[in-house]
Amino acid sequence: MTRLLMFIAALMVASPAFAARDFRIGPERFAEAEILDARAVASVDGMPVLMITLAETAASRLHQLTSSMTGQPLPILLNGKELTAPIVREPIAGGVLEISGLPDFRECERLAREISGKDPVPDSLEE
């Protein structure tokens, strides 16, 4: 019985479904607990955008990071795969960043769940 449990535990650890996700903005790693919300939204022209809202301490780290990287590319990675690398035009204050250029809303929603580890926060208390 013990061997069976150890085998199942080893399979779970090796499975991508149970692997911890690695979300980075530049060199900074952001834990799931630091992501207040991640959701797919439509841009003004109707294109999919991934909007990520960070907790206060994470927002402060993002502001410091982007303050030091003005004019430079800022890679945004999920599990080692670069989602985008926009040029920082100005520091990101307020803890909300938007990632555009994703292929469709379904992919945006999938990424949002993977980044935050949960479904998006409801827009109202009635939902």
Steps between C-alpha positions, in 0.01 A plus 500: 500500500781741588671431168177567313455835676862595430455407134182711471672793673794474258262501202320806635825691544613408149166591343477846340151536649650493850816694425527848649465769243778753451376849408767764452508862399859568410715332765226522765297189585141562607326235712132412453423672832633827353256489208167646615332445165577398144238513227440523129352833392434667167712794389338810350529339156354167623826304517576268795708643782619324815458735798695411816444677833773465762485524879642817653849368580529338156377821338776690680761251370364538146518879528862486620591255225340700219646825636847355449425357155358798310586465132589132534307182417324337794450126443185350649534123538280213607674171573806609304302601189508866403149639459622841392788743551370854467724806518441681830382851410437609860485339844191287561324642805184365657582131459296433186663385180347400169645252254377536144582313182356168615331287232146475643282535809512128581882512522476820706261332747723192524806714575306703757405185693852361478661825619262564790414141590130587519203627303473878451344700782132574421425847367223543759374334817195375310705253294 
